[in-house]
């Protein structure tokens, strides 16, 4: 079973490994490797916060800008027919293509349980 946690805009996926009785977490919205673990939920939460804080401090120490979780901008490549249908659907709803896609993706994310 997988679940997710968030801290300071960073998201981690959590997996329980019954073979070693430990929760393992990985921050998924940065390209760097940020991992942590804990034997209890409280230990896991603490380790997650420590891992994110360490990542931010490490970047600062090296003079690097930490990778931002997400900018809010997304580029999509669509087949022309899908692009046309999205534009038509947006017009039929009296909204922009951007608003239509945002609403549609928000609905999909909710259905996914996030």
Backbone as XML, in Angstrom:
<?xml version="1.0"?>
<chain id="A" units="angstrom">
  <residue number="1" name="UNK">
    <atom name="N" x="0.839" y="-1.183" z="0.000"/>
    <atom name="CA" x="0.000" y="0.000" z="0.000"/>
    <atom name="C" x="0.884" y="1.246" z="0.000"/>
  </residue>
  <residue number="2" name="UNK">
    <atom name="N" x="0.550" y="2.205" z="-0.839"/>
    <atom name="CA" x="1.284" y="3.463" z="-0.918"/>
    <atom name="C" x="0.402" y="4.599" z="-0.434"/>
  </residue>
  <residue number="3" name="UNK">
    <atom name="N" x="1.028" y="5.587" z="0.171"/>
    <atom name="CA" x="0.321" y="6.811" z="0.527"/>
    <atom name="C" x="1.303" y="7.958" z="0.367"/>
  </residue>
  <residue number="4" name="UNK">
    <atom name="N" x="0.816" y="9.179" z="0.582"/>
    <atom name="CA" x="1.659" y="10.348" z="0.349"/>
    <atom name="C" x="1.648" y="11.268" z="1.560"/>
  </residue>
  <residue number="5" name="UNK">
    <atom name="N" x="2.723" y="12.057" z="1.681"/>
    <atom name="CA" x="2.848" y="13.077" z="2.720"/>
    <atom name="C" x="3.348" y="14.347" z="2.049"/>
  </residue>
  <residue number="6" name="UNK">
    <atom name="N" x="3.013" y="15.512" z="2.648"/>
    <atom name="CA" x="3.497" y="16.792" z="2.122"/>
    <atom name="C" x="4.099" y="17.621" z="3.239"/>
  </residue>
  <residue number="7" name="UNK">
    <atom name="N" x="5.167" y="18.358" z="2.895"/>
    <atom name="CA" x="5.835" y="19.257" z="3.830"/>
    <atom name="C" x="6.564" y="20.314" z="3.013"/>
  </residue>
  <residue number="8" name="UNK">
    <atom name="N" x="6.276" y="21.574" z="3.296"/>
    <atom name="CA" x="6.905" y="22.709" z="2.605"/>
    <atom name="C" x="6.789" y="22.604" z="1.088"/>
  </residue>
  <residue number="9" name="UNK">
    <atom name="N" x="5.686" y="22.037" z="0.621"/>
    <atom name="CA" x="5.471" y="21.909" z="-0.820"/>
    <atom name="C" x="6.101" y="20.674" z="-1.440"/>
  </residue>
  <residue number="10" name="UNK">
    <atom name="N" x="6.831" y="19.899" z="-0.666"/>
    <atom name="CA" x="7.463" y="18.684" z="-1.174"/>
    <atom name="C" x="6.569" y="17.489" z="-0.846"/>
  </residue>
  <residue number="11" name="UNK">
    <atom name="N" x="6.449" y="16.579" z="-1.794"/>
    <atom name="CA" x="5.577" y="15.420" z="-1.650"/>
    <atom name="C" x="6.416" y="14.157" z="-1.620"/>
  </residue>
  <residue number="12" name="UNK">
    <atom name="N" x="6.063" y="13.281" z="-0.694"/>
    <atom name="CA" x="6.760" y="12.004" z="-0.586"/>
    <atom name="C" x="5.760" y="10.866" z="-0.718"/>
  </residue>
  <residue number="13" name="UNK">
    <atom name="N" x="6.186" y="9.812" z="-1.377"/>
    <atom name="CA" x="5.409" y="8.583" z="-1.447"/>
    <atom name="C" x="5.954" y="7.653" z="-0.374"/>
  </residue>
  <residue number="14" name="UNK">
    <atom name="N" x="5.033" y="7.043" z="0.366"/>
    <atom name="CA" x="5.401" y="6.169" z="1.475"/>
    <atom name="C" x="5.041" y="4.731" z="1.124"/>
  </residue>
  <residue number="15" name="UNK">
    <atom name="N" x="5.965" y="3.836" z="1.403"/>
    <atom name="CA" x="5.724" y="2.404" z="1.221"/>
    <atom name="C" x="6.093" y="1.693" z="2.514"/>
  </residue>
  <residue number="16" name="UNK">
    <atom name="N" x="5.272" y="0.717" z="2.876"/>
    <atom name="CA" x="5.596" y="-0.100" z="4.046"/>
    <atom name="C" x="6.218" y="-1.390" z="3.559"/>
  </residue>
  <residue number="17" name="UNK">
    <atom name="N" x="7.366" y="-1.707" z="4.136"/>
    <atom name="CA" x="8.068" y="-2.930" z="3.758"/>
    <atom name="C" x="7.930" y="-3.930" z="4.897"/>
  </residue>
  <residue number="18" name="UNK">
    <atom name="N" x="7.027" y="-4.899" z="4.793"/>
    <atom name="CA" x="6.810" y="-5.843" z="5.885"/>
    <atom name="C" x="8.021" y="-6.724" z="6.179"/>
  </residue>
  <residue number="19" name="UNK">
    <atom name="N" x="8.892" y="-6.922" z="5.181"/>
    <atom name="CA" x="10.062" y="-7.768" z="5.410"/>
    <atom name="C" x="11.027" y="-7.164" z="6.423"/>
  </residue>
  <residue number="20" name="UNK">
    <atom name="N" x="11.100" y="-5.822" z="6.507"/>
    <atom name="CA" x="11.975" y="-5.206" z="7.512"/>
    <atom name="C" x="11.193" y="-4.352" z="8.508"/>
  </residue>
  <residue number="21" name="UNK">
    <atom name="N" x="9.850" y="-4.368" z="8.403"/>
    <atom name="CA" x="8.982" y="-3.671" z="9.356"/>
    <atom name="C" x="9.282" y="-2.177" z="9.441"/>
  </residue>
  <residue number="22" name="UNK">
    <atom name="N" x="9.545" y="-1.559" z="8.286"/>
    <atom name="CA" x="9.914" y="-0.141" z="8.250"/>
    <atom name="C" x="9.131" y="0.558" z="7.138"/>
  </residue>
  <residue number="23" name="UNK">
    <atom name="N" x="8.743" y="1.803" z="7.409"/>
    <atom name="CA" x="8.159" y="2.665" z="6.387"/>
    <atom name="C" x="9.305" y="3.340" z="5.636"/>
  </residue>
  <residue number="24" name="UNK">
    <atom name="N" x="9.253" y="3.316" z="4.308"/>
    <atom name="CA" x="10.258" y="3.974" z="3.478"/>
    <atom name="C" x="9.584" y="5.099" z="2.705"/>
  </residue>
  <residue number="25" name="UNK">
    <atom name="N" x="10.230" y="6.251" z="2.655"/>
    <atom name="CA" x="9.675" y="7.388" z="1.935"/>
    <atom name="C" x="10.653" y="7.937" z="0.922"/>
  </residue>
  <residue number="26" name="UNK">
    <atom name="N" x="10.112" y="8.449" z="-0.172"/>
    <atom name="CA" x="10.897" y="9.083" z="-1.225"/>
    <atom name="C" x="10.189" y="10.358" z="-1.656"/>
  </residue>
  <residue number="27" name="UNK">
    <atom name="N" x="10.926" y="11.475" z="-1.665"/>
    <atom name="CA" x="10.371" y="12.729" z="-2.171"/>
    <atom name="C" x="10.317" y="12.611" z="-3.686"/>
  </residue>
  <residue number="28" name="UNK">
    <atom name="N" x="9.133" y="12.825" z="-4.248"/>
    <atom name="CA" x="8.939" y="12.540" z="-5.671"/>
    <atom name="C" x="8.896" y="13.772" z="-6.563"/>
  </residue>
  <residue number="29" name="UNK">
    <atom name="N" x="8.864" y="14.975" z="-5.988"/>
    <atom name="CA" x="8.757" y="16.144" z="-6.863"/>
    <atom name="C" x="10.030" y="16.971" z="-6.921"/>
  </residue>
  <residue number="30" name="UNK">
    <atom name="N" x="11.170" y="16.302" z="-6.795"/>
    <atom name="CA" x="12.476" y="16.902" z="-7.084"/>
    <atom name="C" x="13.302" y="15.850" z="-7.813"/>
  </residue>
  <residue number="31" name="UNK">
    <atom name="N" x="14.268" y="16.296" z="-8.608"/>
    <atom name="CA" x="15.083" y="15.328" z="-9.348"/>
    <atom name="C" x="16.197" y="14.740" z="-8.487"/>
  </residue>
  <residue number="32" name="UNK">
    <atom name="N" x="16.562" y="15.430" z="-7.388"/>
    <atom name="CA" x="17.560" y="14.881" z="-6.470"/>
    <atom name="C" x="16.960" y="13.705" z="-5.702"/>
  </residue>
  <residue number="33" name="UNK">
    <atom name="N" x="17.816" y="12.849" z="-5.158"/>
    <atom name="CA" x="17.348" y="11.720" z="-4.359"/>
    <atom name="C" x="17.201" y="12.150" z="-2.908"/>
  </residue>
  <residue number="34" name="UNK">
    <atom name="N" x="15.968" y="12.148" z="-2.434"/>
    <atom name="CA" x="15.686" y="12.478" z="-1.036"/>
    <atom name="C" x="14.867" y="11.325" z="-0.478"/>
  </residue>
  <residue number="35" name="UNK">
    <atom name="N" x="15.482" y="10.545" z="0.423"/>
    <atom name="CA" x="14.855" y="9.354" z="0.998"/>
    <atom name="C" x="14.882" y="9.447" z="2.518"/>
  </residue>
  <residue number="36" name="UNK">
    <atom name="N" x="13.975" y="8.727" z="3.147"/>
    <atom name="CA" x="13.912" y="8.695" z="4.608"/>
    <atom name="C" x="13.133" y="7.449" z="5.018"/>
  </residue>
  <residue number="37" name="UNK">
    <atom name="N" x="13.198" y="7.114" z="6.307"/>
    <atom name="CA" x="12.463" y="5.953" z="6.802"/>
    <atom name="C" x="12.164" y="6.095" z="8.280"/>
  </residue>
  <residue number="38" name="UNK">
    <atom name="N" x="11.235" y="5.281" z="8.740"/>
    <atom name="CA" x="10.881" y="5.271" z="10.150"/>
    <atom name="C" x="10.145" y="3.993" z="10.497"/>
  </residue>
  <residue number="39" name="UNK">
    <atom name="N" x="10.270" y="3.578" z="11.752"/>
    <atom name="CA" x="9.596" y="2.359" z="12.209"/>
    <atom name="C" x="8.173" y="2.627" z="12.680"/>
  </residue>
  <residue number="40" name="UNK">
    <atom name="N" x="7.840" y="3.891" z="12.924"/>
    <atom name="CA" x="6.481" y="4.262" z="13.318"/>
    <atom name="C" x="6.048" y="5.449" z="12.466"/>
  </residue>
  <residue number="41" name="UNK">
    <atom name="N" x="4.769" y="5.766" z="12.508"/>
    <atom name="CA" x="4.260" y="6.902" z="11.743"/>
    <atom name="C" x="4.897" y="8.192" z="12.248"/>
  </residue>
  <residue number="42" name="UNK">
    <atom name="N" x="4.987" y="8.355" z="13.560"/>
    <atom name="CA" x="5.608" y="9.568" z="14.113"/>
    <atom name="C" x="7.075" y="9.680" z="13.715"/>
  </residue>
  <residue number="43" name="UNK">
    <atom name="N" x="7.781" y="8.568" z="13.761"/>
    <atom name="CA" x="9.194" y="8.564" z="13.365"/>
    <atom name="C" x="9.329" y="8.891" z="11.875"/>
  </residue>
  <residue number="44" name="UNK">
    <atom name="N" x="8.421" y="8.362" z="11.078"/>
    <atom name="CA" x="8.426" y="8.625" z="9.640"/>
    <atom name="C" x="8.180" y="10.106" z="9.350"/>
  </residue>
  <residue number="45" name="UNK">
    <atom name="N" x="7.181" y="10.696" z="10.020"/>
    <atom name="CA" x="6.885" y="12.123" z="9.824"/>
    <atom name="C" x="8.082" y="12.985" z="10.201"/>
  </residue>
  <residue number="46" name="UNK">
    <atom name="N" x="8.698" y="12.669" z="11.312"/>
    <atom name="CA" x="9.872" y="13.426" z="11.761"/>
    <atom name="C" x="11.017" y="13.274" z="10.755"/>
  </residue>
  <residue number="47" name="UNK">
    <atom name="N" x="11.241" y="12.062" z="10.277"/>
    <atom name="CA" x="12.322" y="11.811" z="9.317"/>
    <atom name="C" x="12.063" y="12.537" z="7.994"/>
  </residue>
  <residue number="48" name="UNK">
    <atom name="N" x="10.808" y="12.613" z="7.578"/>
    <atom name="CA" x="10.453" y="13.322" z="6.346"/>
    <atom name="C" x="10.788" y="14.800" z="6.480"/>
  </residue>
  <residue number="49" name="UNK">
    <atom name="N" x="10.364" y="15.413" z="7.565"/>
    <atom name="CA" x="10.654" y="16.835" z="7.782"/>
    <atom name="C" x="12.159" y="17.074" z="7.848"/>
  </residue>
  <residue number="50" name="UNK">
    <atom name="N" x="12.867" y="16.202" z="8.544"/>
    <atom name="CA" x="14.326" y="16.332" z="8.637"/>
    <atom name="C" x="14.973" y="16.195" z="7.259"/>
  </residue>
  <residue number="51" name="UNK">
    <atom name="N" x="14.480" y="15.274" z="6.446"/>
    <atom name="CA" x="15.055" y="15.058" z="5.112"/>
    <atom name="C" x="14.848" y="16.283" z="4.220"/>
  </residue>
  <residue number="52" name="UNK">
    <atom name="N" x="13.657" y="16.862" z="4.254"/>
    <atom name="CA" x="13.387" y="18.057" z="3.445"/>
    <atom name="C" x="14.216" y="19.229" z="3.952"/>
  </residue>
  <residue number="53" name="UNK">
    <atom name="N" x="14.240" y="19.422" z="5.275"/>
    <atom name="CA" x="15.027" y="20.516" z="5.849"/>
    <atom name="C" x="16.512" y="20.349" z="5.532"/>
  </residue>
  <residue number="54" name="UNK">
    <atom name="N" x="17.005" y="19.111" z="5.585"/>
    <atom name="CA" x="18.406" y="18.839" z="5.247"/>
    <atom name="C" x="18.667" y="19.167" z="3.774"/>
  </residue>
  <residue number="55" name="UNK">
    <atom name="N" x="17.756" y="18.762" z="2.903"/>
    <atom name="CA" x="17.886" y="19.052" z="1.471"/>
    <atom name="C" x="17.985" y="20.555" z="1.241"/>
  </residue>
  <residue number="56" name="UNK">
    <atom name="N" x="17.104" y="21.325" z="1.881"/>
    <atom name="CA" x="17.107" y="22.779" z="1.717"/>
    <atom name="C" x="18.395" y="23.392" z="2.261"/>
  </residue>
  <residue number="57" name="UNK">
    <atom name="N" x="18.853" y="22.915" z="3.427"/>
    <atom name="CA" x="20.095" y="23.425" z="4.019"/>
    <atom name="C" x="21.304" y="23.049" z="3.165"/>
  </residue>
  <residue number="58" name="UNK">
    <atom name="N" x="21.309" y="21.836" z="2.630"/>
    <atom name="CA" x="22.405" y="21.371" z="1.785"/>
    <atom name="C" x="22.524" y="22.243" z="0.535"/>
  </residue>
  <residue number="59" name="UNK">
    <atom name="N" x="21.381" y="22.541" z="-0.082"/>
    <atom name="CA" x="21.388" y="23.416" z="-1.268"/>
    <atom name="C" x="21.924" y="24.794" z="-0.908"/>
  </residue>
  <residue number="60" name="UNK">
    <atom name="N" x="21.478" y="25.323" z="0.214"/>
    <atom name="CA" x="21.923" y="26.654" z="0.646"/>
    <atom name="C" x="23.431" y="26.664" z="0.890"/>
  </residue>
  <residue number="61" name="UNK">
    <atom name="N" x="23.926" y="25.629" z="1.548"/>
    <atom name="CA" x="25.358" y="25.527" z="1.852"/>
    <atom name="C" x="26.194" y="25.493" z="0.574"/>
  </residue>
  <residue number="62" name="UNK">
    <atom name="N" x="25.688" y="24.846" z="-0.446"/>
    <atom name="CA" x="26.408" y="24.749" z="-1.721"/>
    <atom name="C" x="26.174" y="25.958" z="-2.617"/>
  </residue>
  <residue number="63" name="UNK">
    <atom name="N" x="25.329" y="26.874" z="-2.161"/>
    <atom name="CA" x="25.032" y="28.055" z="-2.961"/>
    <atom name="C" x="24.125" y="27.769" z="-4.139"/>
  </residue>
  <residue number="64" name="UNK">
    <atom name="N" x="23.377" y="26.680" z="-4.050"/>
    <atom name="CA" x="22.466" y="26.288" z="-5.122"/>
    <atom name="C" x="21.033" y="26.602" z="-4.719"/>
  </residue>
  <residue number="65" name="UNK">
    <atom name="N" x="20.241" y="26.929" z="-5.700"/>
    <atom name="CA" x="18.818" y="27.152" z="-5.458"/>
    <atom name="C" x="18.143" y="25.784" z="-5.346"/>
  </residue>
  <residue number="66" name="UNK">
    <atom name="N" x="17.414" y="25.516" z="-4.247"/>
    <atom name="CA" x="16.723" y="24.221" z="-4.165"/>
    <atom name="C" x="15.691" y="24.112" z="-5.280"/>
  </residue>
  <residue number="67" name="UNK">
    <atom name="N" x="15.543" y="22.914" z="-5.759"/>
    <atom name="CA" x="14.558" y="22.694" z="-6.813"/>
    <atom name="C" x="13.174" y="22.989" z="-6.249"/>
  </residue>
  <residue number="68" name="UNK">
    <atom name="N" x="12.435" y="23.834" z="-6.930"/>
    <atom name="CA" x="11.081" y="24.161" z="-6.502"/>
    <atom name="C" x="10.194" y="22.958" z="-6.809"/>
  </residue>
  <residue number="69" name="UNK">
    <atom name="N" x="9.275" y="22.645" z="-5.894"/>
    <atom name="CA" x="8.425" y="21.482" z="-6.142"/>
    <atom name="C" x="7.719" y="21.539" z="-7.496"/>
  </residue>
  <residue number="70" name="UNK">
    <atom name="N" x="7.000" y="22.599" z="-7.792"/>
    <atom name="CA" x="6.373" y="22.768" z="-9.104"/>
    <atom name="C" x="6.076" y="24.234" z="-9.306"/>
  </residue>
  <residue number="71" name="UNK">
    <atom name="N" x="6.177" y="24.697" z="-10.531"/>
    <atom name="CA" x="6.007" y="26.120" z="-10.828"/>
    <atom name="C" x="4.556" y="26.505" z="-11.072"/>
  </residue>
  <residue number="72" name="UNK">
    <atom name="N" x="3.714" y="25.541" z="-11.413"/>
    <atom name="CA" x="2.341" y="25.856" z="-11.775"/>
    <atom name="C" x="2.153" y="25.961" z="-13.277"/>
  </residue>
  <residue number="73" name="UNK">
    <atom name="N" x="3.239" y="25.788" z="-14.018"/>
    <atom name="CA" x="3.152" y="25.813" z="-15.480"/>
    <atom name="C" x="3.370" y="24.399" z="-16.000"/>
  </residue>
  <residue number="74" name="UNK">
    <atom name="N" x="2.580" y="24.033" z="-17.002"/>
    <atom name="CA" x="2.658" y="22.698" z="-17.574"/>
    <atom name="C" x="2.493" y="22.804" z="-19.082"/>
  </residue>
  <residue number="75" name="UNK">
    <atom name="N" x="3.432" y="22.256" z="-19.828"/>
    <atom name="CA" x="3.349" y="22.233" z="-21.294"/>
    <atom name="C" x="2.846" y="20.868" z="-21.727"/>
  </residue>
  <residue number="76" name="UNK">
    <atom name="N" x="1.901" y="20.872" z="-22.621"/>
    <atom name="CA" x="1.347" y="19.610" z="-23.120"/>
    <atom name="C" x="1.515" y="19.520" z="-24.625"/>
  </residue>
  <residue number="77" name="UNK">
    <atom name="N" x="1.747" y="18.322" z="-25.106"/>
    <atom name="CA" x="1.723" y="18.066" z="-26.541"/>
    <atom name="C" x="0.496" y="17.191" z="-26.782"/>
  </residue>
  <residue number="78" name="UNK">
    <atom name="N" x="-0.380" y="17.678" z="-27.646"/>
    <atom name="CA" x="-1.606" y="16.954" z="-27.960"/>
    <atom name="C" x="-1.680" y="16.689" z="-29.452"/>
  </residue>
  <residue number="79" name="UNK">
    <atom name="N" x="-2.353" y="15.617" z="-29.801"/>
    <atom name="CA" x="-2.649" y="15.396" z="-31.209"/>
    <atom name="C" x="-3.612" y="16.495" z="-31.641"/>
  </residue>
  <residue number="80" name="UNK">
    <atom name="N" x="-3.515" y="16.959" z="-32.880"/>
    <atom name="CA" x="-4.368" y="18.060" z="-33.334"/>
    <atom name="C" x="-5.863" y="17.823" z="-33.102"/>
  </residue>
  <residue number="81" name="UNK">
    <atom name="N" x="-6.320" y="16.593" z="-33.294"/>
    <atom name="CA" x="-7.743" y="16.304" z="-33.106"/>
    <atom name="C" x="-8.157" y="16.471" z="-31.640"/>
  </residue>
  <residue number="82" name="UNK">
    <atom name="N" x="-7.325" y="16.018" z="-30.721"/>
    <atom name="CA" x="-7.616" y="16.186" z="-29.286"/>
    <atom name="C" x="-7.580" y="17.666" z="-28.929"/>
  </residue>
  <residue number="83" name="UNK">
    <atom name="N" x="-6.601" y="18.385" z="-29.450"/>
    <atom name="CA" x="-6.493" y="19.825" z="-29.198"/>
    <atom name="C" x="-7.779" y="20.529" z="-29.649"/>
  </residue>
  <residue number="84" name="UNK">
    <atom name="N" x="-8.249" y="20.191" z="-30.837"/>
    <atom name="CA" x="-9.483" y="20.786" z="-31.365"/>
    <atom name="C" x="-10.670" y="20.467" z="-30.466"/>
  </residue>
  <residue number="85" name="UNK">
    <atom name="N" x="-10.776" y="19.213" z="-30.026"/>
    <atom name="CA" x="-11.897" y="18.803" z="-29.175"/>
    <atom name="C" x="-11.847" y="19.494" z="-27.812"/>
  </residue>
  <residue number="86" name="UNK">
    <atom name="N" x="-10.654" y="19.652" z="-27.259"/>
    <atom name="CA" x="-10.506" y="20.365" z="-25.985"/>
    <atom name="C" x="-10.944" y="21.814" z="-26.152"/>
  </residue>
  <residue number="87" name="UNK">
    <atom name="N" x="-10.517" y="22.450" z="-27.237"/>
    <atom name="CA" x="-10.901" y="23.848" z="-27.485"/>
    <atom name="C" x="-12.414" y="23.978" z="-27.653"/>
  </residue>
  <residue number="88" name="UNK">
    <atom name="N" x="-13.027" y="23.041" z="-28.373"/>
    <atom name="CA" x="-14.482" y="23.066" z="-28.549"/>
    <atom name="C" x="-15.204" y="22.851" z="-27.221"/>
  </residue>
  <residue number="89" name="UNK">
    <atom name="N" x="-14.749" y="21.881" z="-26.442"/>
    <atom name="CA" x="-15.376" y="21.609" z="-25.143"/>
    <atom name="C" x="-15.277" y="22.831" z="-24.235"/>
  </residue>
  <residue number="90" name="UNK">
    <atom name="N" x="-14.131" y="23.502" z="-24.241"/>
    <atom name="CA" x="-13.954" y="24.706" z="-23.422"/>
    <atom name="C" x="-14.924" y="25.796" z="-23.865"/>
  </residue>
  <residue number="91" name="UNK">
    <atom name="N" x="-15.032" y="26.003" z="-25.176"/>
    <atom name="CA" x="-15.957" y="27.030" z="-25.692"/>
    <atom name="C" x="-17.398" y="26.696" z="-25.328"/>
  </residue>
  <residue number="92" name="UNK">
    <atom name="N" x="-17.752" y="25.420" z="-25.420"/>
    <atom name="CA" x="-19.116" y="25.004" z="-25.091"/>
    <atom name="C" x="-19.435" y="25.259" z="-23.620"/>
  </residue>
  <residue number="93" name="UNK">
    <atom name="N" x="-18.407" y="25.218" z="-22.769"/>
    <atom name="CA" x="-18.603" y="25.482" z="-21.345"/>
    <atom name="C" x="-18.389" y="26.953" z="-21.010"/>
  </residue>
  <residue number="94" name="UNK">
    <atom name="N" x="-18.059" y="27.758" z="-22.013"/>
    <atom name="CA" x="-17.869" y="29.185" z="-21.792"/>
    <atom name="C" x="-16.633" y="29.513" z="-20.980"/>
  </residue>
  <residue number="95" name="UNK">
    <atom name="N" x="-15.579" y="28.737" z="-21.178"/>
    <atom name="CA" x="-14.346" y="28.932" z="-20.413"/>
    <atom name="C" x="-13.142" y="28.864" z="-21.342"/>
  </residue>
  <residue number="96" name="UNK">
    <atom name="N" x="-11.982" y="29.183" z="-20.821"/>
    <atom name="CA" x="-10.750" y="29.095" z="-21.609"/>
    <atom name="C" x="-10.250" y="27.654" z="-21.648"/>
  </residue>
  <residue number="97" name="UNK">
    <atom name="N" x="-9.376" y="27.374" z="-22.604"/>
    <atom name="CA" x="-8.753" y="26.049" z="-22.674"/>
    <atom name="C" x="-7.991" y="25.772" z="-21.382"/>
  </residue>
  <residue number="98" name="UNK">
    <atom name="N" x="-7.263" y="26.762" z="-20.880"/>
    <atom name="CA" x="-6.505" y="26.587" z="-19.646"/>
    <atom name="C" x="-7.427" y="26.217" z="-18.483"/>
  </residue>
  <residue number="99" name="UNK">
    <atom name="N" x="-8.532" y="26.943" z="-18.317"/>
    <atom name="CA" x="-9.476" y="26.648" z="-17.230"/>
    <atom name="C" x="-10.108" y="25.273" z="-17.409"/>
  </residue>
  <residue number="100" name="UNK">
    <atom name="N" x="-10.434" y="24.926" z="-18.648"/>
    <atom name="CA" x="-11.024" y="23.620" z="-18.922"/>
    <atom name="C" x="-10.061" y="22.496" z="-18.532"/>
  </residue>
  <residue number="101" name="UNK">
    <atom name="N" x="-8.805" y="22.617" z="-18.957"/>
    <atom name="CA" x="-7.808" y="21.588" z="-18.638"/>
    <atom name="C" x="-7.559" y="21.540" z="-17.136"/>
  </residue>
  <residue number="102" name="UNK">
    <atom name="N" x="-7.443" y="22.697" z="-16.487"/>
    <atom name="CA" x="-7.227" y="22.737" z="-15.039"/>
    <atom name="C" x="-8.361" y="22.034" z="-14.306"/>
  </residue>
  <residue number="103" name="UNK">
    <atom name="N" x="-9.596" y="22.329" z="-14.676"/>
    <atom name="CA" x="-10.758" y="21.712" z="-14.036"/>
    <atom name="C" x="-10.772" y="20.198" z="-14.280"/>
  </residue>
  <residue number="104" name="UNK">
    <atom name="N" x="-10.509" y="19.801" z="-15.518"/>
    <atom name="CA" x="-10.516" y="18.379" z="-15.871"/>
    <atom name="C" x="-9.439" y="17.615" z="-15.102"/>
  </residue>
  <residue number="105" name="UNK">
    <atom name="N" x="-8.244" y="18.189" z="-15.020"/>
    <atom name="CA" x="-7.164" y="17.530" z="-14.279"/>
    <atom name="C" x="-7.449" y="17.506" z="-12.782"/>
  </residue>
  <residue number="106" name="UNK">
    <atom name="N" x="-8.041" y="18.569" z="-12.249"/>
    <atom name="CA" x="-8.409" y="18.596" z="-10.826"/>
    <atom name="C" x="-9.393" y="17.480" z="-10.504"/>
  </residue>
  <residue number="107" name="UNK">
    <atom name="N" x="-10.376" y="17.284" z="-11.380"/>
    <atom name="CA" x="-11.336" y="16.192" z="-11.190"/>
    <atom name="C" x="-10.635" y="14.836" z="-11.205"/>
  </residue>
  <residue number="108" name="UNK">
    <atom name="N" x="-9.709" y="14.649" z="-12.134"/>
    <atom name="CA" x="-8.983" y="13.376" z="-12.237"/>
    <atom name="C" x="-8.140" y="13.119" z="-10.993"/>
  </residue>
  <residue number="109" name="UNK">
    <atom name="N" x="-7.510" y="14.165" z="-10.476"/>
    <atom name="CA" x="-6.686" y="14.025" z="-9.269"/>
    <atom name="C" x="-7.559" y="13.646" z="-8.075"/>
  </residue>
  <residue number="110" name="UNK">
    <atom name="N" x="-8.727" y="14.255" z="-7.956"/>
    <atom name="CA" x="-9.646" y="13.910" z="-6.865"/>
    <atom name="C" x="-10.097" y="12.463" z="-6.979"/>
  </residue>
  <residue number="111" name="UNK">
    <atom name="N" x="-10.416" y="12.018" z="-8.183"/>
    <atom name="CA" x="-10.824" y="10.622" z="-8.375"/>
    <atom name="C" x="-9.695" y="9.663" z="-8.012"/>
  </residue>
  <residue number="112" name="UNK">
    <atom name="N" x="-8.459" y="10.109" z="-8.196"/>
    <atom name="CA" x="-7.298" y="9.277" z="-7.847"/>
    <atom name="C" x="-7.046" y="9.266" z="-6.343"/>
  </residue>
  <residue number="113" name="UNK">
    <atom name="N" x="-7.802" y="10.081" z="-5.607"/>
    <atom name="CA" x="-7.670" y="10.094" z="-4.151"/>
    <atom name="C" x="-6.563" y="10.979" z="-3.635"/>
  </residue>
  <residue number="114" name="UNK">
    <atom name="N" x="-6.115" y="11.945" z="-4.430"/>
    <atom name="CA" x="-5.038" y="12.836" z="-3.998"/>
    <atom name="C" x="-5.568" y="14.211" z="-3.658"/>
  </residue>
</chain>
